[in-house]
């Protein structure tokens, strides 16, 4: 019988602010057709060195970059991830038996486009797993997304498997929202089987807010939403962007910096300048970027999630459970509550369910590594659009 394992999950998201390591114990299901038991043992967040972060952001938004620099960056990230795992193990006094490393996404194209005469999707996560395996002398599962893409999926989102196993409720409709660089959600009707899980990227999370803060204030992010709180929302700009073909497209769908990175931020600031007119103020731009994130989540809930949950009894409560760095933005959280609570949606924090907001995605890749190691599929086809459940990832033996 499969034994319990201590697994480290490693995640660096589209905000490129650093590395999250979640260490957990995963035990096999005891009942037939049951799900594994997951216990979080600890979590460590490690910021990227400034020069590494600059290189990552440059690679994400580059129109041209040398192959040599891309290769070197991937190996440098392998060292960064190994350092972060070692720090987590030292902090917790634990030794991982298996590592799941998502890597750093530098390009993600979930929808098929023609290239060299062939329609294809593509995704690319950097971070050389062989470096981690050699340093830690344990197996590493990495490069999770391509198997789903090869099976005609979008390669994202992959967190829904964790959402289903850990947070499905018999009595409550639960919507799990992650506010990273990109915002994504998982909608699980009460007592649903996995085939009823809906999940997709709603649009920008912190990405546009952070981009505006870097351009306008030379800061990495809006701490606590303090700048947004002093600005006015240019609603006409928000309303116009909500007509964007990505936001209005039905799931399955996924997005990244290709849609909402530096080019979008430049266009967004220009729109806000024009809409602001003579009263143009930088704080209004940040407030509008914050409102865009909240409004795109609300739009996704109304347009797609609410009808999906309608199969449950009308009296079944709905919870929106929020994780990711965006939970620390008070202005954003206030906007979400003000829009959703009138619809009788209770907004909660992930900590209330026993998982720190910053640990959730890393925890998801620990689970996916465990599933892959045991030859079990990790994608949710209703979330990614894949033709079938597939085993994710590539294994570096260590």
PyMOL commands that set and color helices and strands:
alter all, ss='L'
color gray80, all
select helices_A, chain A and resi 50-60+67-92+129-136+145-150+160-167+194-196+207-217+223-230+235-241+245-248+257-260+262-279+282-309+325-328+330-343+350-353+357-373+381-384
alter helices_A, ss='H'
color red, helices_A
select strands_A, chain A and resi 5-12+18-27+37-47+98-115+118-126+139-142+173-179+182-188+198-204+318-323+345-349+394-396
alter strands_A, ss='S'
color yellow, strands_A
deselect
rebuild
show_as cartoon
